[in-house]
Amino acid sequence: MKRFALGIEYNGSGYHGWQLQKEVYSIQEEIENALSIIADHKVNVICAGRTDTGVHSIGQVIHFDTQSIRKESAWTIGVNRYLSKNISIKWVKEVPLDFHARYSAIERSYRYIIYNYNFRTSIFHHGCYHVHQKLDVYKMHSASQYLLGEHDFSSFKSINCQSNSSYRTIIQLRVSCLHSWVMIDITANSFLHHMVRNIAGSLIEIGLLNKKENWIKKLLYAKNRNLAGPTAVAKGLYLVSVKYPIFFGLP
């Protein structure tokens, strides 16, 4: 038995999220079907982090087990032949059997993209959140720094979150601007359900000057989701990268 890790890129617009579900099409289902064709047996995959409906990725990582002997190109070029244009295998790496795409990960990084301009974009409509009112990016970044470190992020988790603990550690958080594009970059050891989108929604409220910068600090202490900003739309969110211990030798 061999275990392989794959790097995956996908446009989540046309899918009901990553996770395999009955009666709706998921990214996991399409990838498992394509891998099963190449392996000539049923393949089940595990991902680093399940993404919601409409969320994209340029750095998802999965692993799967197989007894089939194939060239590395079969797991990349070969699998891509059976995937739609919305999903692409970017790299493959044989890993030890104790590697786990989810539990071996030590950091995950997301980017939330906002198009901050008077008028909408047609070309990038499915890949960003359009905010036509001018955002104060400086205030957004300043407020975001209250979230660094280990905290109870109950105010920023989904009411449907099933995690046993609301404590997470945010390692890096930056809000930047390039022309009409505002980007919220966030790295943490792991994330609660909807945590990034809820943080983005609250920072947008500050950028719109509806709330002051220290409001974020108050939300942390309140531990109440009902007090925070709205959940930002899914289409602006990207899973950018997943970090693993260096000894696994992943790209």
Buried (B, 14 or more C-beta within 10 A) or exposed (E): EBBBBBBBBBBBBEBBBBBBBEEEEBBBBBBBBBBBBBBEEEBEBBBBBBBBBBBBBBBBBBBBBBEEEBEEEBBBEBBBEBBBEBBBBBBBBEBEEEBBBBEBBEBBBBBBBBBBBEEEEEEEEEBBBBBEEEBBBEBBBBBBBBBBEEBBBBBBBBEEBEBEEBEBBBBEBBBEBEEBBBBBBBBBBBBBBBBBBBBBBBBBBBBBEEBEBEBBBBBBEEBEBEEBBEBBBBBBBBBBBBBBEEEEEBE
